[in-house]
Amino acid sequence: MTSTIASRIGKFEEAMQQLKAGVERLSSGEATLEESMELYERCLQYHRECTDILAEARNRVEIVDPATGTITEFGEAQ
């Protein structure tokens, strides 16, 4: 695994942890209105970061047809 991929995986895992913590805090009902708004905005940022990393990974996936040896990108018509 290259250091770039490992770095992206680390960033994804960190963003997911932060997103989960933020959602749990929001769901607890213990945050003030101001804190809730800040948490919500941060959670949106973590969500976007995770979505971007997943989209980037999806674009890199290739599927090899063992019968023909043909390589297609994930999501292309089979």
MODELLER restraints for C-alpha pairs under 7 A, 6 or more apart:
rsr = mdl.restraints
at = mdl.atoms
rsr.add(forms.Gaussian(group=physical.xy_distance, feature=features.Distance(at['CA:12:A'], at['CA:50:A']), mean=5.60, stdev=0.5))
rsr.add(forms.Gaussian(group=physical.xy_distance, feature=features.Distance(at['CA:12:A'], at['CA:53:A']), mean=6.71, stdev=0.5))
rsr.add(forms.Gaussian(group=physical.xy_distance, feature=features.Distance(at['CA:15:A'], at['CA:46:A']), mean=5.23, stdev=0.5))
rsr.add(forms.Gaussian(group=physical.xy_distance, feature=features.Distance(at['CA:15:A'], at['CA:50:A']), mean=6.51, stdev=0.5))
rsr.add(forms.Gaussian(group=physical.xy_distance, feature=features.Distance(at['CA:16:A'], at['CA:46:A']), mean=6.99, stdev=0.5))
rsr.add(forms.Gaussian(group=physical.xy_distance, feature=features.Distance(at['CA:16:A'], at['CA:50:A']), mean=6.95, stdev=0.5))
rsr.add(forms.Gaussian(group=physical.xy_distance, feature=features.Distance(at['CA:19:A'], at['CA:43:A']), mean=5.23, stdev=0.5))
rsr.add(forms.Gaussian(group=physical.xy_distance, feature=features.Distance(at['CA:19:A'], at['CA:46:A']), mean=5.76, stdev=0.5))
rsr.add(forms.Gaussian(group=physical.xy_distance, feature=features.Distance(at['CA:19:A'], at['CA:47:A']), mean=6.86, stdev=0.5))
rsr.add(forms.Gaussian(group=physical.xy_distance, feature=features.Distance(at['CA:22:A'], at['CA:39:A']), mean=5.95, stdev=0.5))
rsr.add(forms.Gaussian(group=physical.xy_distance, feature=features.Distance(at['CA:22:A'], at['CA:43:A']), mean=6.19, stdev=0.5))
rsr.add(forms.Gaussian(group=physical.xy_distance, feature=features.Distance(at['CA:25:A'], at['CA:31:A']), mean=6.90, stdev=0.5))
rsr.add(forms.Gaussian(group=physical.xy_distance, feature=features.Distance(at['CA:26:A'], at['CA:36:A']), mean=6.16, stdev=0.5))
rsr.add(forms.Gaussian(group=physical.xy_distance, feature=features.Distance(at['CA:58:A'], at['CA:74:A']), mean=6.80, stdev=0.5))
rsr.add(forms.Gaussian(group=physical.xy_distance, feature=features.Distance(at['CA:59:A'], at['CA:74:A']), mean=6.92, stdev=0.5))
rsr.add(forms.Gaussian(group=physical.xy_distance, feature=features.Distance(at['CA:61:A'], at['CA:73:A']), mean=6.22, stdev=0.5))
rsr.add(forms.Gaussian(group=physical.xy_distance, feature=features.Distance(at['CA:61:A'], at['CA:74:A']), mean=5.58, stdev=0.5))
rsr.add(forms.Gaussian(group=physical.xy_distance, feature=features.Distance(at['CA:62:A'], at['CA:71:A']), mean=6.40, stdev=0.5))
rsr.add(forms.Gaussian(group=physical.xy_distance, feature=features.Distance(at['CA:62:A'], at['CA:72:A']), mean=5.61, stdev=0.5))
rsr.add(forms.Gaussian(group=physical.xy_distance, feature=features.Distance(at['CA:62:A'], at['CA:73:A']), mean=4.50, stdev=0.5))
rsr.add(forms.Gaussian(group=physical.xy_distance, feature=features.Distance(at['CA:62:A'], at['CA:74:A']), mean=5.48, stdev=0.5))
rsr.add(forms.Gaussian(group=physical.xy_distance, feature=features.Distance(at['CA:63:A'], at['CA:71:A']), mean=5.59, stdev=0.5))
rsr.add(forms.Gaussian(group=physical.xy_distance, feature=features.Distance(at['CA:63:A'], at['CA:72:A']), mean=5.30, stdev=0.5))
rsr.add(forms.Gaussian(group=physical.xy_distance, feature=features.Distance(at['CA:63:A'], at['CA:73:A']), mean=6.09, stdev=0.5))
rsr.add(forms.Gaussian(group=physical.xy_distance, feature=features.Distance(at['CA:63:A'], at['CA:74:A']), mean=6.22, stdev=0.5))
rsr.add(forms.Gaussian(group=physical.xy_distance, feature=features.Distance(at['CA:64:A'], at['CA:70:A']), mean=5.67, stdev=0.5))
rsr.add(forms.Gaussian(group=physical.xy_distance, feature=features.Distance(at['CA:64:A'], at['CA:71:A']), mean=4.57, stdev=0.5))
rsr.add(forms.Gaussian(group=physical.xy_distance, feature=features.Distance(at['CA:64:A'], at['CA:72:A']), mean=6.59, stdev=0.5))
rsr.add(forms.Gaussian(group=physical.xy_distance, feature=features.Distance(at['CA:65:A'], at['CA:71:A']), mean=6.48, stdev=0.5))
